[in-house]
Structures are given as C-alpha cells and as structure tokens.
Amino acid sequence: MKICGPKYALCGLVLSVWGIIQLLFMGVFFYVRSVALVEDLPLEGKVFETKDEFYTEADRGYTQNAYNCWIAACIYVLTFLFSGHQFYVNSRSSLSV
C-alpha cells in the first residue's frame, strides 16, 4: 500500500540513516561519560552538598541520556524500515506501468 511518494520515501531513508548514525554515536559518548557532553546533563538548578553527590547525579544523567539516544535510534530504525518499504512499493509500481 502506497502512503507516500518516491521522493518522500527517499528523503526518509536518508534522514533515518543519518539519525541512526548520529544517535548511536551520541549514545556511546554519553555512555563513556564524555566531558564534552556535560552541558547536556540535567543538573541545572540543583545544589550539591558533596562532590560524591554531584558525581552520582552526573553518572545517572549520562546513563539516562545514553539510553534515550539509543531508544531514539531504534525509533529511527522503524522510520528507516517504513521509508524503505515505501521506496520499494513506489519503485515496483513505476516498473509495472
């Protein structure tokens, strides 16, 4: 069943591939606690009594952000599969005309 056209499907394929690659890498960098991503942690407005409390909260933020990136990459995989199916359906229908 055709839902979108061939150009839209191709655009979805390209954007999905880019999203998967980017989010997988970001997830890995969050998981290894890259210092460059510290600004993306949910730590604003919190007052920490000890440095151990800060490190615990930072580790929790890094891990949660890594999981969020990997979940978003999985959603992009679904988008990739849908766009690939639509591209296939459109290419088959144009050959049989």
C-alpha positions in Angstrom: 0.0 0.0 0.0 1.4 3.3 -1.1 1.3 6.0 1.6 4.0 8.4 0.4 5.7 9.2 -2.9 9.2 8.1 -4.0 10.9 11.4 -3.2 9.4 11.5 0.3 10.4 7.9 0.9 14.0 8.5 -0.3 14.2 11.6 1.9 13.0 9.5 4.8 15.7 6.9 4.1 18.5 9.4 4.0 17.3 11.2 7.2 16.8 7.9 9.0 20.3 6.7 8.2 21.8 10.0 9.4 19.7 9.9 12.6 20.7 6.3 13.4 24.4 7.0 13.0 24.3 10.3 15.0 22.2 8.9 17.9 24.3 5.7 18.1 27.5 7.7 18.4 26.0 10.2 20.9 24.7 7.3 23.0 28.2 5.8 23.0 29.8 9.1 24.0 27.2 9.6 26.8 27.8 6.0 28.0 31.6 6.6 28.3 30.9 9.9 30.1 32.4 12.3 27.5 33.2 15.6 29.2 32.2 17.5 26.0 28.6 16.5 26.7 28.4 17.6 30.3 26.3 20.7 29.3 23.6 18.3 28.2 23.1 16.7 31.6 20.0 17.6 33.7 22.0 19.2 36.5 20.8 22.8 36.3 19.3 24.4 39.4 20.5 21.7 41.7 22.7 22.4 44.8 25.0 19.6 45.7 26.3 19.2 49.3 29.2 16.9 48.4 31.2 16.1 45.3 30.1 12.4 45.6 26.5 13.6 45.3 27.4 15.5 42.2 29.2 12.6 40.6 26.3 10.2 41.4 23.8 12.6 39.8 26.2 13.2 36.8 26.6 9.4 36.3 22.8 9.0 36.4 22.4 11.8 33.9 25.0 10.3 31.5 23.4 6.9 31.6 19.9 8.2 31.1 20.9 10.3 28.2 22.7 7.3 26.6 19.6 5.2 26.9 17.5 8.0 25.5 19.8 8.3 22.5 19.6 4.5 21.8 15.8 4.5 22.1 15.6 7.3 19.6 18.0 5.4 17.3 15.6 2.4 17.5 12.7 4.7 16.5 14.8 5.9 13.5 15.3 2.2 12.6 11.5 1.9 12.4 11.3 5.0 10.3 14.0 3.6 8.0 12.1 0.4 7.6 8.9 2.2 6.8 10.6 4.5 4.3 12.4 1.6 2.7 9.1 -0.3 2.3 7.5 2.8 0.7 10.5 3.3 -1.6 10.3 -0.4 -2.7 6.5 -0.1 -3.2 6.9 3.0 -5.3 9.7 1.6 -7.4 7.7 -1.6 -8.1 4.6 0.3 -9.1 6.6 2.5 -11.5 8.1 -0.5 -13.2 4.7 -2.2 -13.9 3.1 0.8 -15.5 
